[in-house]
Amino acid sequence: MLRETISHHIELIYPAADAGKLSDKICAAFGLAPDTRPPRDPSANGPSLPWSQADSFLITYGDTILCDTRRPLQNTLHFLRGHLNGVVNGVHILPFFPFTSDDGFAVSDYETVRPDLGDWDDILRIGENFRLMSDVVINHASADHPWFHQFLDGAAPGCHYIKTAAADDDVSAVIRPRPSPLLYAHTTASGEKLVWCTFGPDQVDLDFSNPDLLCEFVRLLRLYIDKGVRVFRLDAVGFLWKKSGSTCLHLDETHEIIKLMRSLVDHLEDNVWLITETNVPAHENLEYFGNGNEAHVIYNFSLPPLLVHALLTGRSTYLRRWMMSTSPTPDGCTVLNFSASHDGIGLRPVEGLLPPEEITRMTDTVQGFGGRLTMRSFGARTVPYEMNTTLFSALKGSVDGPDAHQIDRFIASQTIMMSLEGIPAFYVQSFLAAENDEDRAARTGQNRSLNRTQWHAAHIDDQLANGETPMAQVFFELRRRLDIRTRQKAFHPDATQFTLHIKPGMFGFWRQSLDRRQSLFVVTNITRENKRLSLRDMNLFADTKWVDLLSGVTVNPEDEELELVPYQTVWISNEEKDAR
């Protein structure tokens, strides 16, 4: 029963607490009776977690696409229905709550939709039409949140919810994503206190050593579920728990809190997923699967920088090596594949995967195309943290400079991403072939603004109506490929994946459907030159009909080679599924 399950988690997180009483309080906050039993085996795949090759997400801010006649959230739904219906079935609306900074990630009110975006009815309507992902900004809140004002005044409950440090706390090993100071002094009703600020002074860390705060967030999860949210993105969750003398990252209590949340959502009739946002080295990221009892989905953070590196250099060595070394996901778990997001292209996830000189080569190239580099604290010095750029601009050329292959190179990046084991997610700026927004970055003073253009719906419609624009070429080709993808059983998130050993200058892998009926070979020429793919390397059965689903061209296994033009991808399948 739920009470016993939650009590077990409580004993590990809060050993001094009355586990039974606290468990009852958590169950009540989540709106479930203590004797609730899970409606399904939480470790089972298939119908219990109905992801399939038809699943994909669009990532967007609620006000990325604007219209004079509709509220932004209404317009987001209009855009999805009008342009991506039947191709994308999920949407991640980035924080839609009132905020003070960081484009939504300094939340000042967790229970209200920003009035300038819309209201909860708009969120409900989106959730009725698409699988809705919402951020839970769980590590920190805005310095303008009522909890922080209560903290300053010595009033409950906020005075117990803000993380502080003692003057003699050892914070020398703390790992952070920012170069700003960790601790900020604030005058409170009870004297000066050092407030913990992992992400900056306007984002004050919350103190989860207080179980009442955990109950607050459990209550918020239930509120969001009732408003149509079915996927929770636990933002910056790896930093949740702090201990003096530690890294304050990935601590045992953090993992146990995620397990507790997983236990709660697995007791719901609806399929609700947890996704952990942990932009860290690959082996650390994989820890958030637990034993299949933590996150349902983790972000595939290593993919974007490795993919960019491969396409800029024309070498797949490091991308292929990483693919071959990645462990299979536990049952009932998968990864969210992406190549771009509202943030930059993180570099921590390739620590130990790309040599420092290759990272420098990549970052120098991207900066040459107008991108920027954000740093983080590392002891007494700063080191590269992320590349800030649109993906389209980052792929303007190769390490040799700009060239005429930008669109083809970019489409190759998205095609590889959507072909991999897991669920694909597309940042809206990628669908729109957005270039770096220098004007917006100048206005905000933030590097990440390069990749956060706001568009007018009429302008998008005009660009798409002119088939020759980069936006139209990218948008319609990605939509076409996604449309084909949704019907290939070999692209099920859990379908078998095996990395191919093929000639340099190409990258490829094999997917096989769960019923073993469909084999699909994905091969991309990642260079600016024509390449010849050896069909012998793929062991195509001679008595089987093979077709490239993307071009419709029949592939004869008796032919020794297949020529691929620069940045061409082939989906060679033994089973044609309504490809067009």
C-alpha positions, 0 to 999 in steps of 0.5 A: 500500500502507498503508506508503507511505500512512502514510509520507507522513503521517509525513513531514509530522507528524514530518519528523525521524523515520525514516518507514519504521520509524515506519510499520511500527510504526504498522501493527503497532500497528493490526494490519495488514500494511504491504502491506495494500491498501484493500478499497474506494475510500475516496472512493466513496459508497454501498455503501462507506459504508453510511449511509442514511435508516435511520441515526440515533444515540442519545447517552447515558451508560452510566449515564443509565438505571438498573435494580436488576436489570441493570448499567447497560450491560446496561440501556442495551441493554435500553432500546434494544431495548425502546423504539427498536429499528428506529428508532434503529440507532446509539448513542454511549455517552459515555466508559465508561472509569474517570475522575476528573472531567468526567463521563468526559472525564478518563480514567484508564485507556483500556483498561478499562470502568468496573466500575460500568457493566459490562465489555467483554462488555457493550460487545461486545453493544451493538456486535453490536446497534447501530452503536457510537460511542465517544469517543477522549479524545485531547487530554488524560488524567486527572491520575490516569492512570499516564502523569502519575504516571510524568511526575512520577516521571521514569519512561517512557513517561509522562515523554515523553507530557505536554505542558509549556511553557517559561517563555518560550513565547508562549501569548498567542494560545492559544484555549481553551474554559475560563476556568481557567489554561492552565499549572499548575506541578508538581514532578517528579523533574527539577524544576518543570515547567509542565503544559499544561491546556487544559480544566482542572487535572485534564485534562493535555494529551498531547504528540503531538510524541512519535510513540510517543504516536501509536502508543499511540492507534493501538493503542487504536483497534484495541483498541476496534474489536476490542471492537465500536466502529465509530465514533470520536468524536475528542474535542477533537481540534482542540487536539491539537498545540501551537506557541508563538506560535500559537492551538494550534488546528487546526494542520497537524499535527493535520489530518495525524494525522486523515488518518493515522487515516483512512488506517488505518480505510479499510484495514479490511474493516469500515466504521469512521468517524471523527467530529471533535468540533470545537465551533468557528465553522462555517468552521473546523469544515468544514476537518475534511473535508479533501479528503474524506480526514479525518473521515468525519463532522463534527458540525453544531455551528452547527445547535443554537444557530441552531435554538433562536434561530429557534424562540425568535424566530419568525424563520428569517433566520439559520438560512436564511442559514447553510443557503444558504451551507453548502458541499456535503460531499465524497464519502464524507463527511457531517454528524451533525445534532444539537440537543442533547448532553451538553454545552451548546448551544455559542455559538462555532459561531455566531460570525459567523452571529448578531449579538452582540445576537441571541446576547444575546437568546437567552441571556437568554431561555434563562436566564429558563427556568432555563438557565445560561451558561458562559464561556471565556477570550478574551484578558484577558476572558471571553465566552459559550461555551455555554448549559447547559440541556436543550433541552426547557427551553430551548424552554419559550416564546419571547422573549416568555416561557413559553407553552403550546406547549413540546411542539409547539415542541420536536417541531418542533426535532427534526423539522427536525433529522431532516429535514436532509441528514446523519445525525440524533443524539438526546440521550437527555434529549431523547427523555425530554423532560427539564427542567433538573435543578437538584438534580443541578447543585446537587450537582455544582456543574457547569452541565452537570449541568442536562442530565445527569439519571439516570433509573430504568428503572421511572420511564421505563416509568411515564411512557411508560405514561401517554400524557398525560405530556410524556415520553410525548407527546414520546417516541412522536411522535419515534419515530413520525416517525423510523419514517416517516423511515427509509423516505423515500429523500429523507432519505438523508444525501447526498440533494439539499437546497435551501433554500426562499424562503417567507413569514416565520415559516416555515422550509423546504427541499426534499430529493430522493432520489439516484435523483430519484424522490422529492421531499419538501418540509419546512416548519415554522411556527416561530411561535405563530400560524397561518401560511398556506403558499403552495403556489405557492412550492413548485412542486408538479407538478399531475399528481402525487399529493402527501401530507403524510407526517406527517398523512396528508393529501392536498395538492392542488397546485391549492390556493393555500395550506395552513394550518399551526398553531403549530410544525407541520411538514409532509413533503409528498412525491410518493411515500408510503412506508408512512407512518403 
